[in-house]
């Protein structure tokens, strides 16, 4: 779970990490992992700025996966 949290910071510099969070981690059934994914996503948005994050936020809101939309 801590690795997921740290990935939120790494995703700023590596788009593959953001894809991993979106496509792999969001499918994890544990609610604890989803909580850390939420914190990672928030850290990503804070780091690059919420205005710059709007495209990514909108993309996640349109996902079929409910965990992505919930974040």
PDB file of N, CA, C and O in Angstrom:
ATOM      1  N   UNK A   1       0.824  -1.192   0.000  1.00  0.00           N
ATOM      2  CA  UNK A   1       0.000   0.000   0.000  1.00  0.00           C
ATOM      3  C   UNK A   1       0.868   1.255   0.000  1.00  0.00           C
ATOM      4  O   UNK A   1       0.546   2.241  -0.663  1.00  0.00           O
ATOM      5  N   UNK A   2       1.969   1.212   0.746  1.00  0.00           N
ATOM      6  CA  UNK A   2       2.841   2.386   0.754  1.00  0.00           C
ATOM      7  C   UNK A   2       3.461   2.618  -0.619  1.00  0.00           C
ATOM      8  O   UNK A   2       3.686   3.758  -1.025  1.00  0.00           O
ATOM      9  N   UNK A   3       3.732   1.538  -1.321  1.00  0.00           N
ATOM     10  CA  UNK A   3       4.282   1.670  -2.680  1.00  0.00           C
ATOM     11  C   UNK A   3       3.283   2.393  -3.582  1.00  0.00           C
ATOM     12  O   UNK A   3       3.673   3.211  -4.415  1.00  0.00           O
ATOM     13  N   UNK A   4       2.019   2.095  -3.417  1.00  0.00           N
ATOM     14  CA  UNK A   4       0.980   2.772  -4.202  1.00  0.00           C
ATOM     15  C   UNK A   4       0.988   4.266  -3.877  1.00  0.00           C
ATOM     16  O   UNK A   4       0.889   5.099  -4.778  1.00  0.00           O
ATOM     17  N   UNK A   5       1.103   4.597  -2.620  1.00  0.00           N
ATOM     18  CA  UNK A   5       1.145   6.002  -2.197  1.00  0.00           C
ATOM     19  C   UNK A   5       2.333   6.726  -2.840  1.00  0.00           C
ATOM     20  O   UNK A   5       2.182   7.829  -3.365  1.00  0.00           O
ATOM     21  N   UNK A   6       3.489   6.113  -2.797  1.00  0.00           N
ATOM     22  CA  UNK A   6       4.697   6.728  -3.355  1.00  0.00           C
ATOM     23  C   UNK A   6       4.595   6.882  -4.862  1.00  0.00           C
ATOM     24  O   UNK A   6       5.147   7.821  -5.435  1.00  0.00           O
ATOM     25  N   UNK A   7       3.888   5.959  -5.505  1.00  0.00           N
ATOM     26  CA  UNK A   7       3.715   6.040  -6.957  1.00  0.00           C
ATOM     27  C   UNK A   7       3.007   7.326  -7.375  1.00  0.00           C
ATOM     28  O   UNK A   7       3.183   7.787  -8.502  1.00  0.00           O
ATOM     29  N   UNK A   8       2.221   7.902  -6.495  1.00  0.00           N
ATOM     30  CA  UNK A   8       1.569   9.172  -6.795  1.00  0.00           C
ATOM     31  C   UNK A   8       2.576  10.277  -7.055  1.00  0.00           C
ATOM     32  O   UNK A   8       2.337  11.153  -7.886  1.00  0.00           O
ATOM     33  N   UNK A   9       3.687  10.245  -6.360  1.00  0.00           N
ATOM     34  CA  UNK A   9       4.753  11.223  -6.578  1.00  0.00           C
ATOM     35  C   UNK A   9       5.562  10.891  -7.829  1.00  0.00           C
ATOM     36  O   UNK A   9       5.952  11.779  -8.586  1.00  0.00           O
ATOM     37  N   UNK A  10       5.808   9.595  -8.031  1.00  0.00           N
ATOM     38  CA  UNK A  10       6.597   9.151  -9.178  1.00  0.00           C
ATOM     39  C   UNK A  10       5.834   9.387 -10.484  1.00  0.00           C
ATOM     40  O   UNK A  10       6.444   9.658 -11.518  1.00  0.00           O
ATOM     41  N   UNK A  11       4.526   9.285 -10.439  1.00  0.00           N
ATOM     42  CA  UNK A  11       3.700   9.446 -11.639  1.00  0.00           C
ATOM     43  C   UNK A  11       3.845  10.824 -12.269  1.00  0.00           C
ATOM     44  O   UNK A  11       3.583  10.995 -13.460  1.00  0.00           O
ATOM     45  N   UNK A  12       4.254  11.790 -11.488  1.00  0.00           N
ATOM     46  CA  UNK A  12       4.457  13.148 -12.016  1.00  0.00           C
ATOM     47  C   UNK A  12       5.516  13.134 -13.111  1.00  0.00           C
ATOM     48  O   UNK A  12       5.402  13.865 -14.095  1.00  0.00           O
ATOM     49  N   UNK A  13       6.525  12.323 -12.948  1.00  0.00           N
ATOM     50  CA  UNK A  13       7.639  12.273 -13.901  1.00  0.00           C
ATOM     51  C   UNK A  13       7.557  11.094 -14.862  1.00  0.00           C
ATOM     52  O   UNK A  13       8.278  11.059 -15.859  1.00  0.00           O
ATOM     53  N   UNK A  14       6.692  10.136 -14.576  1.00  0.00           N
ATOM     54  CA  UNK A  14       6.635   8.927 -15.383  1.00  0.00           C
ATOM     55  C   UNK A  14       5.176   8.559 -15.669  1.00  0.00           C
ATOM     56  O   UNK A  14       4.467   8.080 -14.784  1.00  0.00           O
ATOM     57  N   UNK A  15       4.741   8.782 -16.893  1.00  0.00           N
ATOM     58  CA  UNK A  15       3.343   8.526 -17.257  1.00  0.00           C
ATOM     59  C   UNK A  15       2.977   7.040 -17.186  1.00  0.00           C
ATOM     60  O   UNK A  15       1.810   6.691 -17.012  1.00  0.00           O
ATOM     61  N   UNK A  16       3.978   6.175 -17.321  1.00  0.00           N
ATOM     62  CA  UNK A  16       3.710   4.744 -17.216  1.00  0.00           C
ATOM     63  C   UNK A  16       3.240   4.371 -15.811  1.00  0.00           C
ATOM     64  O   UNK A  16       2.438   3.453 -15.640  1.00  0.00           O
ATOM     65  N   UNK A  17       3.737   5.080 -14.823  1.00  0.00           N
ATOM     66  CA  UNK A  17       3.308   4.822 -13.444  1.00  0.00           C
ATOM     67  C   UNK A  17       1.838   5.210 -13.276  1.00  0.00           C
ATOM     68  O   UNK A  17       1.084   4.501 -12.608  1.00  0.00           O
ATOM     69  N   UNK A  18       1.431   6.317 -13.870  1.00  0.00           N
ATOM     70  CA  UNK A  18       0.021   6.723 -13.793  1.00  0.00           C
ATOM     71  C   UNK A  18      -0.864   5.695 -14.495  1.00  0.00           C
ATOM     72  O   UNK A  18      -1.952   5.383 -14.011  1.00  0.00           O
ATOM     73  N   UNK A  19      -0.410   5.170 -15.627  1.00  0.00           N
ATOM     74  CA  UNK A  19      -1.167   4.127 -16.324  1.00  0.00           C
ATOM     75  C   UNK A  19      -1.289   2.880 -15.453  1.00  0.00           C
ATOM     76  O   UNK A  19      -2.342   2.243 -15.413  1.00  0.00           O
ATOM     77  N   UNK A  20      -0.212   2.536 -14.758  1.00  0.00           N
ATOM     78  CA  UNK A  20      -0.232   1.384 -13.858  1.00  0.00           C
ATOM     79  C   UNK A  20      -1.251   1.599 -12.732  1.00  0.00           C
ATOM     80  O   UNK A  20      -2.022   0.697 -12.405  1.00  0.00           O
ATOM     81  N   UNK A  21      -1.248   2.779 -12.154  1.00  0.00           N
ATOM     82  CA  UNK A  21      -2.212   3.085 -11.094  1.00  0.00           C
ATOM     83  C   UNK A  21      -3.642   2.975 -11.618  1.00  0.00           C
ATOM     84  O   UNK A  21      -4.514   2.396 -10.970  1.00  0.00           O
ATOM     85  N   UNK A  22      -3.859   3.533 -12.783  1.00  0.00           N
ATOM     86  CA  UNK A  22      -5.206   3.562 -13.366  1.00  0.00           C
ATOM     87  C   UNK A  22      -5.680   2.182 -13.791  1.00  0.00           C
ATOM     88  O   UNK A  22      -6.822   1.810 -13.522  1.00  0.00           O
ATOM     89  N   UNK A  23      -4.816   1.420 -14.452  1.00  0.00           N
ATOM     90  CA  UNK A  23      -5.254   0.170 -15.067  1.00  0.00           C
ATOM     91  C   UNK A  23      -5.052  -1.070 -14.207  1.00  0.00           C
ATOM     92  O   UNK A  23      -5.775  -2.052 -14.375  1.00  0.00           O
ATOM     93  N   UNK A  24      -4.106  -1.050 -13.308  1.00  0.00           N
ATOM     94  CA  UNK A  24      -3.807  -2.243 -12.511  1.00  0.00           C
ATOM     95  C   UNK A  24      -4.228  -2.068 -11.051  1.00  0.00           C
ATOM     96  O   UNK A  24      -5.001  -2.862 -10.516  1.00  0.00           O
ATOM     97  N   UNK A  25      -3.711  -1.024 -10.421  1.00  0.00           N
ATOM     98  CA  UNK A  25      -3.974  -0.842  -8.986  1.00  0.00           C
ATOM     99  C   UNK A  25      -5.461  -0.601  -8.721  1.00  0.00           C
ATOM    100  O   UNK A  25      -5.994  -1.071  -7.715  1.00  0.00           O
ATOM    101  N   UNK A  26      -6.125   0.115  -9.602  1.00  0.00           N
ATOM    102  CA  UNK A  26      -7.540   0.417  -9.371  1.00  0.00           C
ATOM    103  C   UNK A  26      -8.409  -0.840  -9.397  1.00  0.00           C
ATOM    104  O   UNK A  26      -9.549  -0.804  -8.933  1.00  0.00           O
ATOM    105  N   UNK A  27      -7.901  -1.937  -9.926  1.00  0.00           N
ATOM    106  CA  UNK A  27      -8.648  -3.195  -9.951  1.00  0.00           C
ATOM    107  C   UNK A  27      -8.437  -4.047  -8.703  1.00  0.00           C
ATOM    108  O   UNK A  27      -9.061  -5.098  -8.562  1.00  0.00           O
ATOM    109  N   UNK A  28      -7.574  -3.611  -7.807  1.00  0.00           N
ATOM    110  CA  UNK A  28      -7.324  -4.360  -6.588  1.00  0.00           C
ATOM    111  C   UNK A  28      -8.586  -4.341  -5.717  1.00  0.00           C
ATOM    112  O   UNK A  28      -9.154  -3.272  -5.493  1.00  0.00           O
ATOM    113  N   UNK A  29      -9.034  -5.496  -5.224  1.00  0.00           N
ATOM    114  CA  UNK A  29     -10.290  -5.545  -4.469  1.00  0.00           C
ATOM    115  C   UNK A  29     -10.205  -5.022  -3.026  1.00  0.00           C
ATOM    116  O   UNK A  29     -11.238  -4.805  -2.394  1.00  0.00           O
ATOM    117  N   UNK A  30      -9.004  -4.819  -2.505  1.00  0.00           N
ATOM    118  CA  UNK A  30      -8.881  -4.384  -1.107  1.00  0.00           C
ATOM    119  C   UNK A  30      -9.193  -2.890  -0.963  1.00  0.00           C
ATOM    120  O   UNK A  30      -8.642  -2.061  -1.686  1.00  0.00           O
ATOM    121  N   UNK A  31     -10.066  -2.565  -0.041  1.00  0.00           N
ATOM    122  CA  UNK A  31     -10.426  -1.164   0.161  1.00  0.00           C
ATOM    123  C   UNK A  31      -9.226  -0.364   0.651  1.00  0.00           C
ATOM    124  O   UNK A  31      -9.118   0.829   0.366  1.00  0.00           O
ATOM    125  N   UNK A  32      -8.322  -1.012   1.388  1.00  0.00           N
ATOM    126  CA  UNK A  32      -7.144  -0.311   1.891  1.00  0.00           C
ATOM    127  C   UNK A  32      -6.259   0.167   0.733  1.00  0.00           C
ATOM    128  O   UNK A  32      -5.732   1.279   0.762  1.00  0.00           O
ATOM    129  N   UNK A  33      -6.104  -0.676  -0.272  1.00  0.00           N
ATOM    130  CA  UNK A  33      -5.321  -0.294  -1.446  1.00  0.00           C
ATOM    131  C   UNK A  33      -6.001   0.870  -2.164  1.00  0.00           C
ATOM    132  O   UNK A  33      -5.329   1.777  -2.655  1.00  0.00           O
ATOM    133  N   UNK A  34      -7.314   0.845  -2.223  1.00  0.00           N
ATOM    134  CA  UNK A  34      -8.053   1.924  -2.878  1.00  0.00           C
ATOM    135  C   UNK A  34      -7.889   3.249  -2.118  1.00  0.00           C
ATOM    136  O   UNK A  34      -7.830   4.315  -2.731  1.00  0.00           O
ATOM    137  N   UNK A  35      -7.816   3.177  -0.799  1.00  0.00           N
ATOM    138  CA  UNK A  35      -7.576   4.388   0.000  1.00  0.00           C
ATOM    139  C   UNK A  35      -6.209   4.985  -0.326  1.00  0.00           C
ATOM    140  O   UNK A  35      -6.078   6.198  -0.494  1.00  0.00           O
ATOM    141  N   UNK A  36      -5.198   4.133  -0.415  1.00  0.00           N
ATOM    142  CA  UNK A  36      -3.861   4.618  -0.747  1.00  0.00           C
ATOM    143  C   UNK A  36      -3.788   5.095  -2.192  1.00  0.00           C
ATOM    144  O   UNK A  36      -3.039   6.023  -2.500  1.00  0.00           O
ATOM    145  N   UNK A  37      -4.547   4.480  -3.069  1.00  0.00           N
ATOM    146  CA  UNK A  37      -4.615   4.954  -4.451  1.00  0.00           C
ATOM    147  C   UNK A  37      -5.222   6.357  -4.493  1.00  0.00           C
ATOM    148  O   UNK A  37      -4.774   7.209  -5.260  1.00  0.00           O
ATOM    149  N   UNK A  38      -6.228   6.590  -3.678  1.00  0.00           N
ATOM    150  CA  UNK A  38      -6.817   7.926  -3.593  1.00  0.00           C
ATOM    151  C   UNK A  38      -5.812   8.957  -3.107  1.00  0.00           C
ATOM    152  O   UNK A  38      -5.758  10.071  -3.628  1.00  0.00           O
ATOM    153  N   UNK A  39      -5.023   8.592  -2.117  1.00  0.00           N
ATOM    154  CA  UNK A  39      -3.990   9.506  -1.627  1.00  0.00           C
ATOM    155  C   UNK A  39      -2.917   9.735  -2.686  1.00  0.00           C
ATOM    156  O   UNK A  39      -2.414  10.849  -2.836  1.00  0.00           O
ATOM    157  N   UNK A  40      -2.567   8.680  -3.419  1.00  0.00           N
ATOM    158  CA  UNK A  40      -1.563   8.810  -4.481  1.00  0.00           C
ATOM    159  C   UNK A  40      -2.070   9.732  -5.585  1.00  0.00           C
ATOM    160  O   UNK A  40      -1.328  10.576  -6.087  1.00  0.00           O
ATOM    161  N   UNK A  41      -3.320   9.569  -5.956  1.00  0.00           N
ATOM    162  CA  UNK A  41      -3.910  10.411  -7.003  1.00  0.00           C
ATOM    163  C   UNK A  41      -3.964  11.867  -6.548  1.00  0.00           C
ATOM    164  O   UNK A  41      -3.682  12.781  -7.323  1.00  0.00           O
ATOM    165  N   UNK A  42      -4.324  12.066  -5.304  1.00  0.00           N
ATOM    166  CA  UNK A  42      -4.362  13.434  -4.771  1.00  0.00           C
ATOM    167  C   UNK A  42      -2.969  14.055  -4.745  1.00  0.00           C
ATOM    168  O   UNK A  42      -2.811  15.233  -5.067  1.00  0.00           O
ATOM    169  N   UNK A  43      -1.963  13.277  -4.367  1.00  0.00           N
ATOM    170  CA  UNK A  43      -0.590  13.789  -4.374  1.00  0.00           C
ATOM    171  C   UNK A  43      -0.144  14.152  -5.783  1.00  0.00           C
ATOM    172  O   UNK A  43       0.529  15.162  -5.988  1.00  0.00           O
ATOM    173  N   UNK A  44      -0.517  13.335  -6.739  1.00  0.00           N
ATOM    174  CA  UNK A  44      -0.214  13.628  -8.139  1.00  0.00           C
ATOM    175  C   UNK A  44      -0.830  14.971  -8.537  1.00  0.00           C
ATOM    176  O   UNK A  44      -0.159  15.824  -9.119  1.00  0.00           O
ATOM    177  N   UNK A  45      -2.102  15.144  -8.220  1.00  0.00           N
ATOM    178  CA  UNK A  45      -2.812  16.387  -8.580  1.00  0.00           C
ATOM    179  C   UNK A  45      -2.218  17.599  -7.868  1.00  0.00           C
ATOM    180  O   UNK A  45      -2.058  18.656  -8.479  1.00  0.00           O
ATOM    181  N   UNK A  46      -1.896  17.462  -6.605  1.00  0.00           N
ATOM    182  CA  UNK A  46      -1.293  18.562  -5.854  1.00  0.00           C
ATOM    183  C   UNK A  46       0.049  18.960  -6.451  1.00  0.00           C
ATOM    184  O   UNK A  46       0.359  20.144  -6.583  1.00  0.00           O
ATOM    185  N   UNK A  47       0.839  17.956  -6.809  1.00  0.00           N
ATOM    186  CA  UNK A  47       2.190  18.216  -7.294  1.00  0.00           C
ATOM    187  C   UNK A  47       2.192  18.945  -8.629  1.00  0.00           C
ATOM    188  O   UNK A  47       2.949  19.898  -8.814  1.00  0.00           O
ATOM    189  N   UNK A  48       1.353  18.504  -9.560  1.00  0.00           N
ATOM    190  CA  UNK A  48       1.355  19.176 -10.865  1.00  0.00           C
ATOM    191  C   UNK A  48       0.395  20.363 -10.895  1.00  0.00           C
ATOM    192  O   UNK A  48       0.433  21.169 -11.825  1.00  0.00           O
ATOM    193  N   UNK A  49      -0.448  20.472  -9.901  1.00  0.00           N
ATOM    194  CA  UNK A  49      -1.429  21.547  -9.831  1.00  0.00           C
ATOM    195  C   UNK A  49      -2.789  21.041 -10.283  1.00  0.00           C
ATOM    196  O   UNK A  49      -2.897  20.321 -11.275  1.00  0.00           O
ATOM    197  N   UNK A  50      -3.814  21.420  -9.556  1.00  0.00           N
ATOM    198  CA  UNK A  50      -5.149  20.903  -9.850  1.00  0.00           C
ATOM    199  C   UNK A  50      -5.655  21.354 -11.215  1.00  0.00           C
ATOM    200  O   UNK A  50      -6.382  20.616 -11.880  1.00  0.00           O
ATOM    201  N   UNK A  51      -5.283  22.544 -11.634  1.00  0.00           N
ATOM    202  CA  UNK A  51      -5.726  23.011 -12.950  1.00  0.00           C
ATOM    203  C   UNK A  51      -5.141  22.141 -14.060  1.00  0.00           C
ATOM    204  O   UNK A  51      -5.836  21.798 -15.016  1.00  0.00           O
ATOM    205  N   UNK A  52      -3.871  21.788 -13.935  1.00  0.00           N
ATOM    206  CA  UNK A  52      -3.234  20.913 -14.929  1.00  0.00           C
ATOM    207  C   UNK A  52      -3.748  19.480 -14.817  1.00  0.00           C
ATOM    208  O   UNK A  52      -3.628  18.703 -15.764  1.00  0.00           O
ATOM    209  N   UNK A  53      -4.311  19.130 -13.683  1.00  0.00           N
ATOM    210  CA  UNK A  53      -4.810  17.772 -13.449  1.00  0.00           C
ATOM    211  C   UNK A  53      -6.200  17.544 -14.012  1.00  0.00           C
ATOM    212  O   UNK A  53      -6.661  16.404 -14.065  1.00  0.00           O
ATOM    213  N   UNK A  54      -6.868  18.587 -14.426  1.00  0.00           N
ATOM    214  CA  UNK A  54      -8.263  18.446 -14.846  1.00  0.00           C
ATOM    215  C   UNK A  54      -8.442  17.437 -15.981  1.00  0.00           C
ATOM    216  O   UNK A  54      -9.430  16.704 -16.002  1.00  0.00           O
ATOM    217  N   UNK A  55      -7.508  17.393 -16.916  1.00  0.00           N
ATOM    218  CA  UNK A  55      -7.610  16.430 -18.017  1.00  0.00           C
ATOM    219  C   UNK A  55      -7.557  15.002 -17.481  1.00  0.00           C
ATOM    220  O   UNK A  55      -8.342  14.151 -17.900  1.00  0.00           O
ATOM    221  N   UNK A  56      -6.641  14.739 -16.565  1.00  0.00           N
ATOM    222  CA  UNK A  56      -6.506  13.409 -15.977  1.00  0.00           C
ATOM    223  C   UNK A  56      -7.722  13.077 -15.120  1.00  0.00           C
ATOM    224  O   UNK A  56      -8.233  11.958 -15.171  1.00  0.00           O
ATOM    225  N   UNK A  57      -8.180  14.030 -14.344  1.00  0.00           N
ATOM    226  CA  UNK A  57      -9.365  13.820 -13.506  1.00  0.00           C
ATOM    227  C   UNK A  57     -10.566  13.475 -14.378  1.00  0.00           C
ATOM    228  O   UNK A  57     -11.312  12.545 -14.072  1.00  0.00           O
ATOM    229  N   UNK A  58     -10.753  14.220 -15.458  1.00  0.00           N
ATOM    230  CA  UNK A  58     -11.865  13.961 -16.373  1.00  0.00           C
ATOM    231  C   UNK A  58     -11.745  12.575 -17.002  1.00  0.00           C
ATOM    232  O   UNK A  58     -12.740  11.867 -17.156  1.00  0.00           O
ATOM    233  N   UNK A  59     -10.527  12.196 -17.361  1.00  0.00           N
ATOM    234  CA  UNK A  59     -10.291  10.872 -17.947  1.00  0.00           C
ATOM    235  C   UNK A  59     -10.676   9.775 -16.956  1.00  0.00           C
ATOM    236  O   UNK A  59     -11.316   8.794 -17.336  1.00  0.00           O
ATOM    237  N   UNK A  60     -10.296   9.933 -15.704  1.00  0.00           N
ATOM    238  CA  UNK A  60     -10.621   8.929 -14.689  1.00  0.00           C
ATOM    239  C   UNK A  60     -12.122   8.912 -14.393  1.00  0.00           C
ATOM    240  O   UNK A  60     -12.680   7.858 -14.087  1.00  0.00           O
ATOM    241  N   UNK A  61     -12.766  10.053 -14.479  1.00  0.00           N
ATOM    242  CA  UNK A  61     -14.217  10.102 -14.237  1.00  0.00           C
ATOM    243  C   UNK A  61     -15.003   9.366 -15.320  1.00  0.00           C
ATOM    244  O   UNK A  61     -16.118   8.906 -15.073  1.00  0.00           O
ATOM    245  N   UNK A  62     -14.433   9.254 -16.508  1.00  0.00           N
ATOM    246  CA  UNK A  62     -15.117   8.586 -17.617  1.00  0.00           C
ATOM    247  C   UNK A  62     -14.770   7.100 -17.713  1.00  0.00           C
ATOM    248  O   UNK A  62     -15.238   6.422 -18.627  1.00  0.00           O
ATOM    249  N   UNK A  63     -13.968   6.587 -16.798  1.00  0.00           N
ATOM    250  CA  UNK A  63     -13.573   5.171 -16.822  1.00  0.00           C
ATOM    251  C   UNK A  63     -14.757   4.265 -16.497  1.00  0.00           C
ATOM    252  O   UNK A  63     -15.679   4.643 -15.774  1.00  0.00           O
ATOM    253  N   UNK A  64     -14.701   3.063 -17.053  1.00  0.00           N
ATOM    254  CA  UNK A  64     -15.719   2.062 -16.723  1.00  0.00           C
ATOM    255  C   UNK A  64     -15.545   1.549 -15.300  1.00  0.00           C
ATOM    256  O   UNK A  64     -16.516   1.169 -14.646  1.00  0.00           O
ATOM    257  N   UNK A  65     -14.318   1.540 -14.831  1.00  0.00           N
ATOM    258  CA  UNK A  65     -14.007   1.036 -13.492  1.00  0.00           C
ATOM    259  C   UNK A  65     -14.526   2.023 -12.436  1.00  0.00           C
ATOM    260  O   UNK A  65     -14.141   3.193 -12.416  1.00  0.00           O
ATOM    261  N   UNK A  66     -15.389   1.534 -11.581  1.00  0.00           N
ATOM    262  CA  UNK A  66     -15.975   2.411 -10.558  1.00  0.00           C
ATOM    263  C   UNK A  66     -14.940   2.936  -9.568  1.00  0.00           C
ATOM    264  O   UNK A  66     -15.115   4.019  -9.009  1.00  0.00           O
ATOM    265  N   UNK A  67     -13.881   2.191  -9.349  1.00  0.00           N
ATOM    266  CA  UNK A  67     -12.839   2.664  -8.424  1.00  0.00           C
ATOM    267  C   UNK A  67     -12.146   3.905  -8.973  1.00  0.00           C
ATOM    268  O   UNK A  67     -11.814   4.812  -8.209  1.00  0.00           O
ATOM    269  N   UNK A  68     -11.924   3.961 -10.267  1.00  0.00           N
ATOM    270  CA  UNK A  68     -11.326   5.144 -10.868  1.00  0.00           C
ATOM    271  C   UNK A  68     -12.263   6.346 -10.713  1.00  0.00           C
ATOM    272  O   UNK A  68     -11.828   7.443 -10.361  1.00  0.00           O
ATOM    273  N   UNK A  69     -13.525   6.131 -10.974  1.00  0.00           N
ATOM    274  CA  UNK A  69     -14.496   7.237 -10.864  1.00  0.00           C
ATOM    275  C   UNK A  69     -14.617   7.709  -9.427  1.00  0.00           C
ATOM    276  O   UNK A  69     -14.780   8.906  -9.191  1.00  0.00           O
ATOM    277  N   UNK A  70     -14.545   6.828  -8.483  1.00  0.00           N
ATOM    278  CA  UNK A  70     -14.689   7.166  -7.068  1.00  0.00           C
ATOM    279  C   UNK A  70     -13.555   8.059  -6.567  1.00  0.00           C
ATOM    280  O   UNK A  70     -13.752   8.902  -5.692  1.00  0.00           O
ATOM    281  N   UNK A  71     -12.365   7.860  -7.139  1.00  0.00           N
ATOM    282  CA  UNK A  71     -11.219   8.646  -6.691  1.00  0.00           C
ATOM    283  C   UNK A  71     -11.430  10.100  -6.984  1.00  0.00           C
ATOM    284  O   UNK A  71     -10.568  10.923  -6.677  1.00  0.00           O
TER     285      UNK A  71
END
